Amino acid sequence: MAAKNRNGENKGNPQAGSLKLIYALNAIATTLQESIQSEENVYEVFHNQIVALGLRGDISLLDEDENVLVFKTAALPDSLKQGPSRTGKKPKVTPEGFSVPVDQVDVYQNVTQEGQSVYVPDPDRISEQLFPPRGKRKPVKPSQPAWGDAPGIYAPLVFDRKIKGMLNIVGPELTENDIPTLQVFANQISVALENARLVQKLQNANEALDRAYQMTLEGWVKALDLRDNETEGHTVRAADMTVHLARFMGVREEHIPHIRRGALLHDIGKMAIPDNILRKPGPLTSEEWQIMKQHPKTAHTWLSAIEYLQPAVDIPYCHHEHWDGKGYVQGLAGDDIPFWARIFTIIDVWDAMRSDRPYRKAIPQKKVIKYIRDESGKLFDPRVVEAFFDLRSQKPQLLSA
């Protein structure tokens, strides 16, 4: 005769409840794989979905050095979180961060040391080991009012043949037949957690690489400043203001780092200009000017060979193009000039004219404003000019560097 569970159901036959559980947990696993952003994201999805199923559960990770299980999340419905215990006080049912020595609970040992999934029909067995009696007092069971007397399944979280922790699911309809389903689900949780950690490692590595690149760029800018008195301080100011104007004009945030890099490197091609031309205190001859005008092309040659900087090349290469087509190096006109370069061009002129140069003093702001208005449609894209003055009117501090 087939064994029966507490509800009188045959344990040897698949039940409709078990099939529902399989489908539901598979849906959770799919959600996890599609939405992994971080380890915390895995816990959040687990919590929300388990509660929505009317189940309860937790995830704990194994600290091998200390041989303890550290509870990371507990999926409990609000009614259990808020309901009073038999003493009239709200029980503590959020064990996040709570740790338990593995050898304190026999089920925990079976799961984490033997790699076995365990069906526990009566939670008193766990509760009495977690909270043993003191002296003649009866066992303290603070978890029982919260967890009720529903059975639970404890399954190891295994990845790369190593036990990483434990999954616990509690529900009134759980039977031993559900152990394989819960073990598969535990494996999917393990994969999700490991993927989340991999994503985090990649993010950390990318951030470290990005910082290294940024330091390199800043080093290049400082080297150029040392060579070219004309650009000292101008580069960083222009980069900051360009970012402000780009955001104001609706450039997506994902593009902002590339715009900043391009602005920082807009004059990097001048590193190839001889000192007698670059540092000349007076006006350049026509021959010298032809050499100077090659610095955007030099920048393009250098930077386009670096994959990381390719999205930023438009500003160094095209910031001397004019809206009317009379600029250099390519003689582009209108919308053929890359949008980021058009934004930078007006900032470049705005800051350069308001700064002292070896061959002239800073030009009064009113004259700079008049020049920009006069050059709208010639040197500058009229739409960028309009946005520039709108930003200056609304947030003048952003353009006063």
Secondary structure, DSSP 8 states (H G I E B T S, - for coil): ---B-TTS-BTTS--HHHHHHHHHHHHHHHHHHHS-S-HHHHHHHHHHHHHHTT-EEEEEEEETTTTEEEEEEEE--HHHHHS--TTSS------TT-EEEGGGSHHHHHHHHH---EEES-THHHHHHHS---TTS----TTHHHHTT--EEEEEEEETTEEEEEEEEE-TT--GGGHHHHHHHHHHHHHHHHHHHHHHHHHHHHHHHHHHHHHHHHHHHHHHHHH-GGGTTHHHHHHHHHHHHHHHTT--GGGHHHHHHHHHTTTGGGGGS-HHHHT-SS---HHHHHHHTTHHHHHHHHHTTSGGGGGGTHHHHHTT--TTS--SSS---GGGS-HHHHHHHHHHHHHHHTS-BTTB----HHHHHHHHHHTBTTTB-HHHHHHHHHHHHH-GGGG--
